[in-house]
Amino acid sequence: MDNVAAVQQCKSTPWKYQSPPIKILSHQLKRCESRIKNNAQISFWFDRSVQWEKSALDVTVVWMQGTIHEITGEQNTTAKIQDDSGMFTVTGVDSVPKGKPFLIKGKYVMVMGVVQSCTPEPVIRAVKITDLSENPIHKKAWLLEVEDLHRTLP
């Protein structure tokens, strides 16, 4: 799919999620549980009671960052990405709009997407992917950003 077609598809697809993407780490997402909402839609929830003494958080739409470990699929459709806490899989990487090609092993990227499953390894369907490799601050600050967000959110 070319960039123009991908942008048109994004514009025509209604956004059906209530919350913005939640910054989360791979090992946190592995501990999530799925729930069925009233409209029979599956959502994913992260229990924060042990670590931060806070209520569970809907993490159906997430923001994750990590280093591309592997690109697979006939048309480079799936990426294995590793953050500081573990590995996660991103599907649909061929259908998100992007500028210059950057889906290369070793690149540090940000992925926003919809959770497909949490175990045994998190799987995210990509909505947006951005190359963050040019500024090492992104990688160094990521753990602190996630920790700060979960301490701050009610």
N, C-alpha and C positions, 0 to 999 in steps of 0.2 A: 504494500500500500504506500503510495507516495504521500508527501506532506500535505498537499492540497486535499486529497481524499480523507486523510486522517483528521484534519482540522474541520472539514465539513461533517464528518461523523461525530466529532466531539460536540459541535454546535447543535446537531439535530438530536443528540441523546440527552434526555432530561436528567438532571442530577437529582436523585431520589434520596439522598442521605441528609440527615438533619444536622450532623455535627461536622466541624472542619476536621481535616486529617490530624491525628494525634501522633506526636513524636514518641517513638517506642523502639526498644532494642529487641533483637532476635530472641534472646533468652526470656524476655518478658512476654513476648507474643506466644512463645511455646506454652506458657502457663495459662493462656486464655481458655475460656470455655464458650461454647456456642449456645445460643438461646434462640427460641422461636418467638418472634414478635406477633402481635395480634393479626397482622396482615400476612402471616405465614412466611415472612421474610426472615432469613437467618441473620443474626447479629453476633458479634464476638465481644466478650467482656473480659477485662483484666482486673483481677482482684488485688486492690492496693491496700487491703486491711492489715496485712502482716508487716509490710515494709514501711508504710506511711500512715497507718491508722486512718485510712480514708475509704470511702465507698468504692464499689466497682465502677469501672469506666468503660463506656462503649468505645471499642477500638476497631469498629468495622472498617473505617477508613483511616489509613495510617500514613505517616511520613517516616521513612527509614533512610539511613545512609550507610554506605559501605563500599568496599572495594570489589570490583568485578573479578570473580574467580574463574568463571567459565561461561561461554555462550554456546547454547545448543539449539537443536531443532533444524529442520530443513531450511528455513529462511531466517535463521537467527531469532527465533521466537521466544526463547527462554534464557534467562540469565541466573547463574548462581552468584550470590553476592554475600560477602562476609563483613559483618561489623565486629566490634571488639568483643561481642558476647557470643557469637555463633554465626551459622550460615542460614540464609533464607533464599527462597526461589522466587523469581519474578517472571510472570508469564505476560504475553502480549507486548513484549518490548518492540516488536516490529510494527505495531499499530499506533504508537504514540508519536506526536509531532516532535521533531528534533532538527537542529541545525546541522552543523558539521558532524560527520560520523564520529562517535566517541565510545561506542559499545565495544570496548577493547579490554582484554584482560589486563588488570592492574590499575585501571582508571577508578577514581573515587567518585561515586555518584550519589545523588539524592533521588529517591523514588517515592512518589505519592501513588497510592493505589488502594484497591478494595481487597480486604482479606478474603481468601478463598478457603483456607484451612490453617490451623495452628500447629497441629501435630501430625507426624513426628517432627516435621520441619515446616516452619511457616511458609505459606504460599500466598503471594500477592499478585493481583491482576493490575498491571501498570496503567495509570492514568497520565502520569507525567514522569519524565526522567530528565535530570539535568546533570551535566558534567561539572563537578566541583574540584577537579584535580589541580587546577592552576593555583589555588590558594590553600596551603596546608593548614590554615587556621580552622577551616571547616571540619577537618578530621579531628584535630586536637580538641576542639570545643564541643564536639557532638555529645559525648557522655555527660558533660556538665549541663548542656542544654536540656537533655532528656530528664536528668535528675531534677533540675530546677523546675521544669514544667510540672512534673508529678508532685513535687512539694507544694507548688503554688495552686494547682487546680483544686477546687473544692471536692 
